[in-house]
Amino acid sequence: MKILQKIINGAMAGIMIAIGGSVFLACYGDGSVLNRTIGAFFFSIALLCICYKGYSLYTGKIGFIPEKHDGDAFAVLLLGLLGNLIATVGLGLAVRYAIPNICSVAEAICASKLTQSFGQTLIRGIFCGILMYLAVSIYRDKKTVVGILFCVPVFILAGFEHSIANMFYFAAAESFSLDTVVYILVVVLGNTIGGMLLPLLAMVKPKQV
């Protein structure tokens, strides 16, 4: 049951990401800066709800592995990621069926993402991971949502890559291929590196002279 609960907790986070992704696609329109900004701001509802409810989002938890890296922490992380995947892909397909007009936007966005090189995708994933860590850690440490309300729109508008959101977008675009799988894995790697970067640097203690 503990395993199932961890997967379910990840699925609940995935549901929120799918809702945030849906509102972003609905607002995207012609892709103007204004439309993308509005969509990026409303996407923040996903991380707000995830943090308030304590759901398990991979990109929100990976940055805390340097602090706590026992077996249970890894189980929460990886089983949560499985739940994230199940929910985002399932709801991406559901949205494609229920709201087909926004899925053409997803198709265009995903086609563009697949033109990126390995290095471009990795670096974009790293920057997103940094911002996701900051958003969640500021919420935890300072009891404020300011980090969420700024970090989430920033990573979207800057063109950084969020692995879980992309799972939803590719499902909504019905873009399933080996290239898609490789792309998602590279983004997961980038998010992982970025999420752990700041906490690992904070652990470096300079030698006393």
C-alpha positions as CSV (number, residue, x, y, z in Angstrom):
1,M,0.0,0.0,0.0
2,K,2.9,2.4,0.7
3,I,4.1,1.9,-2.9
4,L,0.6,2.5,-4.3
5,Q,0.2,5.6,-2.1
6,K,3.4,7.1,-3.3
7,I,2.4,6.5,-6.9
8,I,-1.0,8.1,-6.3
9,N,0.6,11.1,-4.6
10,G,2.6,11.6,-7.7
11,A,-0.4,11.1,-9.9
12,M,-2.2,13.9,-8.0
13,A,0.7,16.2,-8.7
14,G,0.5,15.1,-12.4
15,I,-3.2,16.0,-12.4
16,M,-2.4,19.6,-11.3
17,I,0.4,19.9,-13.9
18,A,-2.1,18.8,-16.6
19,I,-4.6,21.5,-15.4
20,G,-1.8,24.1,-15.5
21,G,-0.7,22.9,-18.9
22,S,-4.3,23.1,-20.2
23,V,-4.8,26.7,-19.1
24,F,-1.4,27.6,-20.7
25,L,-2.4,26.1,-24.0
26,A,-5.8,27.8,-23.8
27,C,-4.2,31.2,-23.2
28,Y,-1.4,30.7,-25.8
29,G,-3.5,31.9,-28.7
30,D,-1.2,33.4,-31.4
31,G,1.9,33.0,-29.2
32,S,2.2,36.7,-28.4
33,V,4.2,37.8,-25.4
34,L,1.0,38.9,-23.7
35,N,-0.9,35.6,-24.2
36,R,2.1,33.6,-23.2
37,T,2.6,35.7,-20.1
38,I,-1.1,35.3,-19.0
39,G,-0.8,31.5,-19.6
40,A,2.5,31.3,-17.7
41,F,1.0,33.1,-14.7
42,F,-2.0,30.9,-14.6
43,F,0.1,27.8,-14.9
44,S,1.4,28.7,-11.4
45,I,-1.9,27.3,-10.0
46,A,-0.4,23.8,-10.5
47,L,2.6,24.3,-8.2
48,L,0.6,26.3,-5.8
49,C,-1.8,23.4,-5.3
50,I,1.0,20.8,-5.2
51,C,2.8,22.7,-2.5
52,Y,-0.3,23.4,-0.4
53,K,-1.5,19.8,-0.6
54,G,1.8,18.1,-0.4
55,Y,1.6,16.2,-3.6
56,S,4.7,14.5,-5.0
57,L,6.2,16.3,-8.0
58,Y,9.6,15.1,-9.2
59,T,10.9,18.5,-10.1
60,G,9.8,19.8,-6.7
61,K,11.5,17.1,-4.8
62,I,14.7,16.2,-6.6
63,G,16.4,19.3,-5.2
64,F,16.1,18.0,-1.6
65,I,17.8,14.7,-2.3
66,P,21.2,16.1,-1.3
67,E,19.7,16.8,2.2
68,K,17.9,13.5,2.6
69,H,18.9,10.6,0.4
70,D,17.8,7.5,2.2
71,G,15.8,4.7,0.6
72,D,12.4,6.2,1.4
73,A,13.4,9.5,-0.1
74,F,14.4,7.8,-3.4
75,A,11.2,5.7,-3.3
76,V,9.1,8.8,-2.9
77,L,11.0,10.5,-5.8
78,L,10.9,7.6,-8.3
79,L,7.4,6.3,-7.5
80,G,6.2,9.9,-7.6
81,L,7.8,10.3,-11.0
82,L,5.9,7.2,-12.2
83,G,2.6,8.8,-10.9
84,N,3.5,12.1,-12.6
85,L,3.9,10.2,-15.9
86,I,0.8,8.2,-15.6
87,A,-1.4,11.2,-14.8
88,T,0.1,13.7,-17.3
89,V,0.0,11.2,-20.2
90,G,-3.5,10.0,-19.4
91,L,-4.9,13.5,-19.0
92,G,-3.0,14.7,-22.0
93,L,-4.9,12.2,-24.1
94,A,-8.2,13.1,-22.3
95,V,-7.7,16.8,-23.1
96,R,-6.9,15.9,-26.7
97,Y,-10.3,14.2,-26.9
98,A,-12.3,16.7,-24.8
99,I,-10.8,20.0,-26.0
100,P,-9.2,19.4,-29.4
101,N,-8.9,23.0,-30.3
102,I,-6.1,23.6,-27.9
103,C,-4.2,20.5,-28.9
104,S,-3.1,22.1,-32.2
105,V,-1.1,24.5,-30.0
106,A,0.5,21.5,-28.2
107,E,1.4,20.0,-31.6
108,A,3.2,23.1,-32.7
109,I,5.0,23.5,-29.4
110,C,6.1,19.9,-29.3
111,A,7.3,19.9,-32.9
112,S,9.5,22.9,-32.1
113,K,10.9,21.2,-29.0
114,L,12.0,18.2,-31.0
115,T,14.2,20.4,-33.2
116,Q,16.5,21.3,-30.2
117,S,19.9,19.6,-29.8
118,F,20.8,17.5,-26.8
119,G,22.8,20.4,-25.3
120,Q,20.1,22.9,-25.8
121,T,17.5,20.7,-24.2
122,L,19.8,19.8,-21.3
123,I,20.7,23.4,-20.5
124,R,17.0,24.5,-20.7
125,G,16.2,21.6,-18.3
126,I,18.9,22.6,-15.9
127,F,17.7,26.2,-15.7
128,C,14.1,25.0,-15.1
129,G,15.4,22.7,-12.3
130,I,17.1,25.6,-10.6
131,L,13.9,27.7,-10.6
132,M,11.7,24.8,-9.5
133,Y,14.0,24.2,-6.5
134,L,13.9,27.9,-5.6
135,A,10.1,28.1,-5.9
136,V,9.6,25.1,-3.6
137,S,12.4,25.9,-1.1
138,I,11.3,29.5,-0.7
139,Y,7.7,28.2,0.0
140,R,9.1,25.7,2.5
141,D,11.6,28.0,4.3
142,K,9.8,31.4,4.1
143,K,6.2,30.2,4.1
144,T,5.4,32.4,1.1
145,V,4.2,31.7,-2.5
146,V,6.2,34.6,-4.0
147,G,8.8,32.2,-5.3
148,I,6.1,30.1,-7.0
149,L,4.4,33.1,-8.6
150,F,7.6,34.4,-10.1
151,C,9.8,31.3,-10.7
152,V,7.1,29.4,-12.7
153,P,6.2,32.1,-15.2
154,V,9.9,32.9,-15.6
155,F,10.9,29.4,-16.6
156,I,8.0,29.2,-19.0
157,L,8.6,32.6,-20.6
158,A,12.4,32.0,-20.8
159,G,11.8,28.8,-22.8
160,F,13.3,26.5,-20.1
161,E,12.1,22.9,-20.1
162,H,10.0,21.2,-17.4
163,S,9.9,17.4,-17.8
164,I,6.5,16.7,-16.3
165,A,4.7,19.6,-18.1
166,N,6.3,18.3,-21.3
167,M,4.9,14.8,-20.7
168,F,1.4,16.4,-20.7
169,Y,2.1,18.5,-23.8
170,F,3.4,15.6,-25.8
171,A,0.4,13.4,-24.9
172,A,-1.9,16.2,-25.8
173,A,-0.1,16.5,-29.1
174,E,-0.3,12.7,-29.4
175,S,3.4,12.8,-30.2
176,F,4.7,9.4,-29.2
177,S,8.0,8.3,-30.7
178,L,11.6,7.4,-29.8
179,D,12.6,11.0,-30.3
180,T,9.9,12.0,-27.8
181,V,11.2,9.5,-25.2
182,V,14.8,10.6,-25.6
183,Y,13.8,14.3,-25.4
184,I,11.8,13.7,-22.1
185,L,14.7,11.7,-20.6
186,V,17.1,14.6,-21.4
187,V,14.8,17.1,-19.8
188,V,14.5,14.8,-16.7
189,L,18.3,14.7,-16.5
190,G,18.5,18.5,-16.9
191,N,15.8,19.1,-14.2
192,T,17.7,16.7,-11.9
193,I,21.0,18.5,-12.4
194,G,19.4,21.9,-12.0
195,G,17.3,20.9,-9.0
196,M,20.4,19.7,-7.1
197,L,22.8,22.3,-8.2
198,L,22.2,25.1,-5.6
199,P,21.8,22.7,-2.6
200,L,25.0,20.9,-3.5
201,L,26.9,24.2,-3.9
202,A,25.6,25.3,-0.5
203,M,27.2,22.2,1.0
204,V,30.7,23.2,-0.3
205,K,32.6,24.5,2.7
206,P,35.8,26.5,1.9
207,K,38.9,25.4,3.7
208,Q,40.0,27.6,6.6
209,V,43.3,29.4,5.8
